[in-house]
């Protein structure tokens, strides 16, 4: 049962990460300016967030520095929350940040859970 609980929260974490990238992209597209600038923001901001996440915050990240992982996670989810607020979606912002925080607290690495369960 504990492993199912952990996988549930890992799924919530993954969906929150995807939602954060979508929120950043939607914000970029809705920014003012010429279409080229909006397109650059809509693609570039989520791409930068995804690269930073992959390098520092992903479970199999290249750089294993816990403090950097926390900084990247706070920056990505905080930025996505602010993007949703800027888009006039405070409920979605609160839901995203809450899902990210809960999944970070309630889930662990599948390898750790399998070893302890």
C-alpha positions as a printed NumPy array, in Angstrom:
array([[  0.   ,   0.   ,   0.   ],
       [  2.831,   2.381,   0.844],
       [  4.36 ,   1.86 ,  -2.599],
       [  1.036,   2.658,  -4.298],
       [  0.789,   5.826,  -2.213],
       [  4.314,   6.823,  -3.216],
       [  3.65 ,   6.194,  -6.914],
       [  0.467,   8.245,  -6.667],
       [  2.387,  11.228,  -5.345],
       [  5.171,  10.746,  -7.858],
       [  2.504,  10.898, -10.574],
       [  1.105,  14.084,  -9.05 ],
       [  4.638,  15.508,  -8.993],
       [  5.187,  14.665, -12.658],
       [  1.837,  16.16 , -13.681],
       [  2.634,  19.293, -11.67 ],
       [  5.961,  19.584, -13.499],
       [  4.204,  19.312, -16.862],
       [  1.566,  21.826, -15.759],
       [  4.316,  24.242, -14.741],
       [  5.872,  24.029, -18.204],
       [  2.481,  24.584, -19.826],
       [  1.784,  27.578, -17.569],
       [  5.14 ,  29.123, -18.477],
       [  4.455,  28.575, -22.176],
       [  0.954,  30.056, -22.02 ],
       [  2.315,  33.052, -20.148],
       [  5.004,  33.515, -22.794],
       [  2.469,  33.388, -25.604],
       [  0.156,  35.852, -23.86 ],
       [  2.936,  38.385, -23.277],
       [  2.706,  41.586, -25.243],
       [  4.816,  42.282, -28.255],
       [  5.326,  40.982, -31.753],
       [  4.502,  37.389, -32.583],
       [  8.187,  36.464, -32.865],
       [  8.856,  37.648, -29.307],
       [  5.776,  35.881, -27.97 ],
       [  6.781,  32.67 , -29.759],
       [ 10.313,  32.93 , -28.385],
       [  8.94 ,  33.36 , -24.849],
       [  6.343,  30.601, -25.277],
       [  8.978,  28.105, -26.369],
       [ 12.099,  29.482, -24.709],
       [ 10.938,  29.951, -21.119],
       [  9.606,  26.385, -20.728],
       [ 12.649,  25.022, -22.565],
       [ 15.036,  26.772, -20.18 ],
       [ 12.974,  25.56 , -17.212],
       [ 13.03 ,  21.982, -18.548],
       [ 16.786,  22.028, -19.122],
       [ 17.456,  23.421, -15.644],
       [ 15.113,  20.804, -14.185],
       [ 16.855,  18.003, -16.074],
       [ 20.316,  19.114, -15.051],
       [ 19.649,  19.94 , -11.394],
       [ 16.239,  18.723, -10.14 ],
       [ 15.304,  15.502, -11.939],
       [ 15.65 ,  12.192, -10.082],
       [ 18.408,  11.182, -12.504],
       [ 19.91 ,  14.652, -12.836],
       [ 23.451,  15.173, -14.03 ],
       [ 24.378,  17.474, -11.131],
       [ 23.511,  16.103,  -7.689],
       [ 23.499,  19.157,  -5.428],
       [ 20.395,  19.141,  -3.21 ],
       [ 20.467,  22.905,  -2.632],
       [ 20.488,  23.575,  -6.386],
       [ 17.65 ,  21.112,  -6.886],
       [ 15.555,  22.99 ,  -4.347],
       [ 16.392,  26.347,  -5.923],
       [ 15.428,  25.108,  -9.395],
       [ 12.176,  23.563,  -8.145],
       [ 11.205,  26.735,  -6.302],
       [ 12.106,  28.842,  -9.348],
       [ 10.129,  26.681, -11.795],
       [  7.043,  26.211,  -9.633],
       [  7.21 ,  29.756,  -8.28 ],
       [  7.569,  31.131, -11.796],
       [  4.678,  29.01 , -13.006],
       [  2.564,  30.177, -10.076],
       [  3.39 ,  33.797, -10.848],
       [  2.664,  33.19 , -14.523],
       [ -0.78 ,  31.831, -13.655],
       [ -1.408,  34.814, -11.389],
       [ -0.407,  37.15 , -14.218],
       [ -2.855,  35.295, -16.457],
       [ -5.625,  35.952, -13.942],
       [ -5.851,  32.341, -12.73 ],
       [ -5.186,  32.49 ,  -8.963],
       [ -7.016,  29.215,  -8.286],
       [ -4.842,  27.343, -10.762],
       [ -1.74 ,  29.01 ,  -9.321],
       [ -2.665,  27.899,  -5.807],
       [ -3.526,  24.39 ,  -6.996],
       [ -0.245,  24.006,  -8.874],
       [  1.898,  25.242,  -6.012],
       [ -0.036,  23.094,  -3.517],
       [  0.304,  19.983,  -5.695],
       [  4.024,  20.614,  -6.103],
       [  4.548,  21.134,  -2.369],
       [  2.466,  18.131,  -1.33 ],
       [  4.086,  15.806,  -3.833],
       [  7.553,  16.943,  -2.764],
       [  6.735,  16.228,   0.871],
       [  4.74 ,  13.021,   0.419],
       [  6.76 ,  11.211,  -2.24 ],
       [ 10.233,   9.836,  -2.286],
       [ 12.466,   8.149,  -4.784],
       [ 10.949,   4.895,  -6.117],
       [ 14.289,   3.149,  -5.442],
       [ 14.271,   4.269,  -1.808],
       [ 10.653,   3.234,  -1.359],
       [ 11.246,  -0.168,  -2.947],
       [ 14.251,  -0.777,  -0.714],
       [ 12.344,   0.159,   2.437],
       [  9.054,  -1.52 ,   1.472]])
